[in-house]
Amino acid sequence: MISRRHFLSASAGVAALASGMPTARAEGGQVVVGTWGGDYGQLLSDIIDKPIMTPKGFEIVQDVGNADPRKTKLIAERQSRRGSMDVACLSDNDAYIVSQSDVFEKIDPAQVKRLDNVFPELRSDIAIPHIYSAQVILYNTNQVKTPPQSFADLWDPKWRGRIGLSDILYPNNTLAAALAGGGSPSNLDPAEKKLMDWRSLDVKIYPSNEALAAALKSEEVWITTMWLARGFMWKKSGIPLAHVVPKEGTPAIVFQASVAKNAKNKAGGFAYLDAMLDAKAQGGFADKMGYVPTVTDAVLPEDLAKQVSLTEAERARLLKPDYAYAAGRSQRTLDFWNKEFKA
C-alpha cells in the first residue's frame, strides 16, 4: 500500500442537507456534468459514466467547455429556478471564486457515501476532491544533466533561452516567480521583479500546454514549471523528461466537482460525486493522466506511484493555497503578465 500524508488545511466542516431527500438510486434520470473535454472528459465517460452510473439507471450528458464559460454560466444562472448543469467540475481556485456567489449545494455525506474515504485535508463543504497534482520543475534529460533544484535556479543565466512557460498557466508561473523571489501563496508581489528578470533572460512563452510540450520534445527549450501529472503524460508520449520538487515548496492543484443549488437532478448529481470517488476509477485516472487519488483506499502500483506521487520529504513541502488572496489579486496578476511581462 502506498502511504501518503496529504496536504491543504481542511475547509469548513461538511454540512448535511435537510433529511428526507430521496436517494440517488431511486431517482435515476439524466445528469448533466459540466466538464472539460479531451482526455478528462473521455475518461469520465469510460471510467465513471458507463461502468458506474449507467447500470444504476442514469443517463450522463457532458456539457463540455473550458472553465471560464462554465464559471460564467453558473453565476449567470444562479437566480434561475433550474440551471443547465447538475454537476460542475472546476479547479480548486475556480471553485472558490464561483462559490462566493453561493451557487453550490453543501456536500451531503448521506448521499456521498465515499466521502468517508476522502483524505480529511482535502475535504470541502461545497465540493469533492476528484484528483490532484503538484507543480514541479520538468526538464529534458537529454540536455539537462544537473537539474535545477529550486524555482530560484531557473534564473541562472546558464539557462538563458532554455526556459519555456505555458501562457495559460500564468497564475502558476507567477507563483513560481514569487516563490523564487522570497514570496509565498499569500504574497505574489515579489513575482513582478522576477518576471521582468526572466524576460531579460529570454524566457519563451507558448500559447498552450501542447505547444510547450512540442518545444520540450524538439529541445527548443529544456526546462519548464508544470504539473507533475502533465509531465507524466508527456513522458508516456515519448518526451525524455524528469522532474524535481523545488526547494521553496510545491503548489498543488485539486480538481473538484460540485452540485449546483439549482440542479435539475440533485440526487443524481450527488450520486455522480460519489462515483468520482470510486477507488478503481481514481486509479484509472492516475494510470491514464498521472493525477493522484484523493481517497485512502485507492492503492497505486509501486511503479506508477513513483512517477506521479511525492515522497514523504517532498510532501512536507506542499504549500497551502490562499484562495482569497489569489482571487483578490487576480486582475493585477493578469494585467502584469500581459501588459508588462509579455509586452
VOSE-303594 format. One line per field, with one value per residue (C-alpha): x, y, z. Coordinates in Angstrom, 1 decimal. Example, Ala and Ser with C-alpha at 12.3 -4.5 7.8 and 13.67 -1.06 7.14 Angstrom:
BEGIN
c1	12.3, 13.7
c2	-4.5, -1.1
c3	7.8, 7.1
This chain:
BEGIN
c1	0.0, 1.3, 1.3, 0.9, 0.3, -1.8, -1.9, -4.1, -5.9, -9.4, -12.2, -15.2, -16.9, -19.2, -22.8, -25.6, -28.7, -32.2, -33.3, -35.8, -34.2, -34.7, -31.7, -29.8, -30.5, -34.2, -34.0, -32.0, -32.6, -30.4, -27.4, -25.7, -22.0, -20.2, -16.6, -13.6, -13.4, -10.3, -8.7, -10.5, -14.0, -13.2, -12.0, -15.1, -17.2, -15.1, -14.3, -17.3, -20.3, -20.6, -19.4, -20.8, -23.6, -25.4, -26.1, -27.8, -30.2, -28.5, -28.0, -24.9, -24.7, -21.4, -21.6, -18.1, -16.2, -13.3, -13.6, -14.3, -17.6, -18.6, -18.0, -19.9, -22.8, -23.0, -23.1, -25.4, -27.9, -27.8, -31.2, -32.9, -35.1, -33.4, -29.9, -28.4, -25.8, -26.2, -22.5, -19.8, -16.1, -13.6, -10.2, -10.0, -9.2, -12.1, -14.5, -13.6, -14.3, -17.6, -18.6, -18.6, -21.8, -23.4, -24.2, -23.2, -25.0, -23.3, -21.9, -24.3, -22.5, -25.7, -25.7, -21.9, -21.1, -17.5, -16.8, -15.6, -12.7, -11.5, -8.3, -9.6, -7.2, -8.8, -12.4, -14.5, -18.1, -19.0, -17.1, -15.5, -11.8, -11.5, -7.8, -4.8, -1.2, 1.8, 3.6, 7.2, 10.2, 10.3, 13.4, 14.6, 17.0, 18.9, 20.0, 20.0, 22.4, 22.5, 18.9, 17.8, 16.8, 14.7, 12.5, 15.2, 17.7, 15.6, 17.0, 20.6, 22.0, 23.2, 19.5, 19.2, 16.7, 16.0, 13.2, 9.7, 6.4, 2.7, 0.8, -2.4, -0.7, 0.2, -1.1, 1.1, 4.1, 3.6, 3.5, 6.8, 8.4, 7.1, 8.5, 11.8, 11.8, 11.0, 7.2, 4.5, 1.0, -0.1, 2.4, 2.8, 4.4, 8.0, 7.0, 6.9, 10.6, 11.4, 9.2, 11.0, 14.3, 13.1, 12.1, 15.7, 16.9, 14.9, 12.3, 10.0, 6.2, 4.0, 0.2, -0.8, 0.5, 0.6, 2.8, 5.1, 5.3, 6.3, 9.1, 10.4, 10.3, 12.2, 14.6, 13.9, 13.5, 14.8, 13.1, 9.6, 7.4, 4.4, 2.0, 3.7, 0.7, 1.2, 4.8, 3.8, 1.6, 4.3, 6.8, 4.4, 4.2, 7.9, 9.4, 12.5, 11.5, 12.2, 11.1, 12.3, 10.2, 11.5, 13.1, 10.9, 7.9, 5.4, 2.0, -0.8, -3.9, -7.0, -9.7, -13.1, -16.8, -19.8, -23.6, -25.4, -28.0, -30.5, -29.6, -32.5, -31.3, -29.5, -29.7, -28.2, -25.5, -24.6, -24.5, -22.1, -19.8, -19.9, -18.9, -16.0, -14.6, -14.7, -11.3, -11.0, -12.0, -9.4, -6.7, -7.7, -7.2, -3.8, -2.8, -4.0, -3.4, -1.0, -3.2, -3.0, -6.1, -7.8, -9.2, -7.5, -8.3, -7.1, -3.8, -1.5, 1.1, 4.5, 6.0, 3.1, 3.2, 6.9, 6.1, 3.0, 3.3, 5.6, 7.9, 7.4, 10.0, 8.5, 5.0, 6.3, 7.0, 3.5, 2.2, -1.2, -3.1, -4.5, -7.7, -9.0, -5.7, -5.2, -8.8, -8.5, -5.3, -6.2, -6.7, -3.4, -1.7, -3.2, -2.5, 1.1, 1.6, 0.0, 1.0, 4.4, 5.9, 4.7, 4.8
c2	0.0, 3.4, 5.5, 9.3, 12.2, 14.7, 18.4, 21.5, 22.6, 21.4, 23.6, 24.4, 21.3, 19.4, 20.4, 18.0, 18.9, 18.6, 15.0, 13.3, 13.8, 10.7, 8.6, 8.9, 5.2, 5.9, 8.9, 7.8, 10.0, 12.4, 14.1, 17.0, 17.2, 20.5, 19.5, 19.8, 17.8, 15.9, 13.2, 14.2, 14.1, 10.8, 9.2, 10.4, 8.6, 5.4, 5.0, 6.6, 7.2, 3.9, 1.3, 3.0, 5.4, 3.8, 0.5, 2.5, 4.0, 7.3, 9.0, 11.1, 14.2, 16.1, 19.9, 20.3, 23.6, 25.5, 26.6, 30.3, 29.8, 27.2, 29.7, 32.4, 30.1, 29.0, 32.6, 33.9, 31.1, 31.3, 33.2, 30.6, 28.0, 25.3, 25.6, 23.8, 21.8, 19.3, 18.8, 21.3, 20.3, 23.0, 23.5, 24.4, 28.0, 28.4, 26.6, 29.0, 32.0, 30.7, 29.6, 33.2, 33.6, 30.9, 28.6, 25.2, 22.8, 21.8, 18.3, 15.8, 12.9, 10.9, 10.8, 10.8, 7.6, 7.6, 10.9, 8.8, 7.6, 11.1, 12.3, 14.8, 17.5, 17.6, 17.9, 20.9, 21.8, 22.6, 20.1, 16.7, 16.5, 14.3, 14.3, 16.4, 17.0, 19.1, 21.9, 20.8, 21.6, 19.5, 19.1, 17.3, 14.6, 14.7, 18.3, 18.8, 16.6, 18.7, 19.8, 22.9, 22.1, 25.2, 27.7, 30.3, 28.2, 28.8, 32.4, 31.1, 32.7, 29.3, 28.6, 31.7, 31.0, 27.4, 28.1, 27.7, 28.7, 28.0, 31.2, 29.7, 28.8, 32.5, 32.3, 29.3, 30.8, 34.0, 32.0, 30.2, 33.6, 34.9, 31.9, 32.3, 35.9, 35.1, 35.4, 32.9, 32.0, 34.9, 37.4, 37.4, 40.9, 39.6, 37.9, 41.2, 41.8, 38.2, 38.0, 41.0, 39.4, 36.2, 38.2, 39.6, 36.0, 35.3, 33.1, 31.7, 31.8, 29.2, 29.7, 26.3, 23.3, 21.3, 23.9, 23.8, 20.0, 20.2, 22.7, 20.4, 17.5, 19.4, 20.7, 24.3, 24.7, 22.3, 23.3, 24.4, 24.5, 22.3, 19.9, 16.6, 14.8, 16.7, 15.7, 12.1, 12.2, 13.9, 11.3, 8.5, 10.1, 9.8, 13.1, 12.4, 14.2, 14.0, 16.2, 18.0, 19.1, 22.7, 23.5, 26.5, 24.3, 23.0, 24.4, 21.9, 21.8, 19.9, 19.2, 19.2, 18.6, 20.3, 20.1, 23.2, 24.6, 24.8, 21.4, 19.6, 16.3, 17.0, 13.4, 12.3, 14.9, 13.6, 10.1, 11.3, 12.8, 9.5, 7.7, 10.1, 8.9, 5.2, 3.7, 1.8, 4.9, 7.0, 4.5, 4.7, 8.5, 8.0, 5.5, 7.5, 11.1, 10.9, 12.6, 11.3, 9.8, 11.6, 8.6, 6.3, 3.0, 3.8, 1.9, 2.6, 0.1, 0.9, 1.9, 4.2, 5.7, 6.6, 8.5, 10.5, 10.7, 12.6, 11.2, 12.0, 14.7, 16.2, 16.1, 18.1, 20.9, 21.1, 24.6, 25.6, 27.8, 31.2, 31.2, 34.6, 36.4, 34.9, 35.8, 39.4, 39.9, 38.1, 41.1, 42.6, 39.3, 39.0, 42.6, 42.4, 39.2, 40.6, 44.3, 44.2, 40.7, 39.8, 43.3
c3	0.0, -0.8, 2.3, 1.9, 4.1, 2.3, 2.3, 2.4, 5.6, 5.9, 4.7, 6.9, 8.3, 5.9, 6.5, 5.9, 3.9, 5.3, 5.8, 3.7, 0.3, -1.9, -2.6, -5.9, -6.8, -6.5, -8.7, -11.8, -14.8, -16.7, -15.0, -16.8, -16.0, -16.8, -17.6, -19.8, -23.0, -24.2, -22.1, -18.9, -20.5, -22.2, -19.0, -17.1, -19.8, -19.9, -16.1, -14.4, -16.7, -18.4, -15.8, -12.7, -13.5, -16.5, -14.7, -11.9, -14.4, -15.0, -18.4, -18.3, -20.6, -20.7, -21.1, -22.5, -22.4, -20.8, -17.1, -17.8, -19.7, -17.1, -14.3, -16.1, -16.7, -13.1, -11.9, -14.6, -13.9, -10.1, -9.9, -12.2, -10.6, -12.7, -14.0, -17.0, -15.0, -12.2, -11.6, -12.2, -12.5, -11.7, -10.2, -6.6, -7.3, -9.7, -7.4, -4.7, -6.9, -8.0, -4.5, -3.4, -5.4, -3.4, -6.3, -4.8, -2.5, 0.6, 0.3, 1.7, 3.4, 3.4, -0.4, -0.9, 0.9, -0.3, 1.5, 4.4, 2.3, 1.3, 3.0, 5.6, 4.4, 1.0, 2.1, 1.3, 2.3, -1.3, -3.4, -3.5, -4.5, -7.5, -8.4, -7.7, -8.7, -7.7, -9.6, -10.2, -12.4, -15.6, -17.6, -20.7, -19.6, -23.0, -22.4, -18.6, -16.7, -13.5, -13.0, -11.1, -7.5, -6.8, -8.7, -8.0, -10.0, -13.1, -13.2, -13.6, -16.8, -18.0, -18.8, -21.0, -23.8, -22.5, -20.1, -21.6, -20.0, -20.8, -21.3, -20.0, -16.7, -15.9, -12.3, -11.6, -13.4, -11.4, -8.1, -9.1, -9.7, -6.3, -4.5, -6.2, -5.0, -1.4, -1.7, -0.9, -1.9, 0.2, -1.3, -5.0, -5.2, -5.5, -8.7, -10.7, -10.5, -11.0, -14.1, -15.7, -14.8, -16.6, -19.6, -19.8, -19.8, -23.0, -21.4, -24.1, -23.7, -25.5, -26.2, -24.8, -22.8, -26.0, -27.7, -24.7, -24.9, -28.6, -27.7, -25.0, -27.4, -30.2, -27.5, -28.3, -24.6, -21.9, -18.7, -17.5, -14.4, -14.8, -13.1, -12.4, -13.9, -17.2, -17.2, -16.7, -19.8, -21.8, -20.8, -21.8, -25.2, -25.7, -24.4, -22.3, -19.1, -15.4, -12.5, -9.4, -6.5, -5.8, -2.5, -2.0, -1.8, -4.3, -5.1, -5.8, -7.9, -6.9, -9.5, -7.7, -8.5, -7.0, -7.3, -8.4, -6.0, -8.9, -10.4, -12.0, -10.6, -7.3, -6.1, -9.4, -9.0, -5.6, -7.0, -9.6, -7.0, -5.1, -8.3, -8.9, -5.5, -6.5, -5.8, -9.1, -11.0, -9.2, -10.0, -13.7, -13.7, -12.1, -14.7, -17.7, -16.7, -13.8, -11.2, -7.6, -6.0, -3.2, -1.3, 1.2, -0.5, -4.0, -3.9, -6.9, -8.3, -7.0, -10.4, -11.1, -7.6, -8.1, -11.2, -10.0, -6.2, -3.9, -1.3, 2.4, 2.3, -0.9, 0.6, 3.5, 1.1, -0.3, 0.0, 1.3, -1.2, -0.3, -2.4, -1.1, -1.7, -5.2, -6.2, -4.8, -6.7, -9.9, -12.1, -11.1, -11.8, -15.2, -16.1, -15.2, -17.1, -20.3, -20.2, -18.6, -18.8, -22.3, -23.7
